[in-house]
Amino acid sequence: MVFKSAYFSRALSAQLIVTLTLTLFVSAQVLAQNGSEFSQVRVRIQKDLTQYPKNLTANFGPHIRKYEVVHKENGKFDVVEVVPLTHYLAGVVSKEMPLAWPAEALKAQAVVARSYLFTRMSERRDKLFHVENDQMDQVFEWTDSAKAYQVVLATDDVVLSSNKKVVKTFYHSDCGGQTVPADKVWIGAVDLGTTQDPWCGNRSSNQWSFAVPTSEFTAETAAKETFEAAYFKKKLVRFEDWSVQKLRQVFGFSKIRSSPDTVEVNEDVVTFTGRGFGHGVGLCQWGSLYMAKKGRTYMDILTHYYPKAEILKIQSLLIKNYLTNNEIPKTINKTGIIYNN
């Protein structure tokens, strides 16, 4: 059984794209203005509506909202909102991490969200939208939080990269004490390294257990009496041909909350136990909270959770690939000093 990432895209064959008259639609582009870079993010905010959408909000505070309504071949409608980059990232930060948390943790979240976004924009540059507004990509909602905008602007243009290319960065709630490689969760994902996390490893509140009748487990997974299981540093990462993410998808993300530490099988029941919540790849949000409380900077946090990644500052963005122009990217060291490679 081949596992497909939970971060998937759905190709749309549109019969008709209707631009709402309440706003002027600006196609996805990059505009250079006073040395700053702005781009438009195409976010699918509603999908598979049976009727043409009504009462779309025209404004968020002083900001005019811009929409496209897509009439699909199946007769249903999708709504794609075109959101300026800074507003999108601020909205993601405000939904993916509590704004009451320290600024350095929020800055780390902003960098990771930006890096993930740029790779999705590149992957989907010829599609009708770049990202979903939910957990399929990143949760987004407009925000008027000054703190959210501050952490986005404080990390402006900073991204994580591998071999000088912006890389898709994953993050999760609670690693349970050990993060896992990206390529053990999603086939083809770039592994940016793993780390131990004593903060989450010592939390008793993140322990969980889930039991399923053996007959149900066997029916769902076609498991044999004997089976193979692959572990990474005591974390289950694969069961037969199934990744843990696939197991979580089938039995419930809230039931198998993370990569299990143990799996016990008997005639009646299969029991999973573990710590944490989420796929366990990349930034651990709860761990970043504890690091920030200990006085660590966002650079420290990123280096801890992505030890194989480079932290770059992109000075220009290209329309054609959303990554870098012909300039040599700047590398940032842990003190924040930028230098040419």
Secondary structure, DSSP 8 states (H G I E B T S, - for coil): -----SS------EEEEEE-TTS----S-EEEETTEEEEEEEEEEEEEESS-------EETTEE-EEEEEEETTS-EEEEEEEEHHHHHHHHHHHHS-TTS-HHHHHHHHHHHHHHHHHHHHHTTTSS-SEESSTTS--------HHHHHHHHHTTTEEEEETTEE----EESB-TTB---GGGTSTT-------B-HHHHT-GGGEEEEEEEHHHHHHHH---SS--EEEETTEEEEETTEEHHHHHHHH-TTTS-SS-SEEEE-SSEEEEEEE-BS---SEEHHHHHHHHHTT--HHHHHHHH-TT-EEEE-----TTTSS--SS--EEE-TTS-EEE-
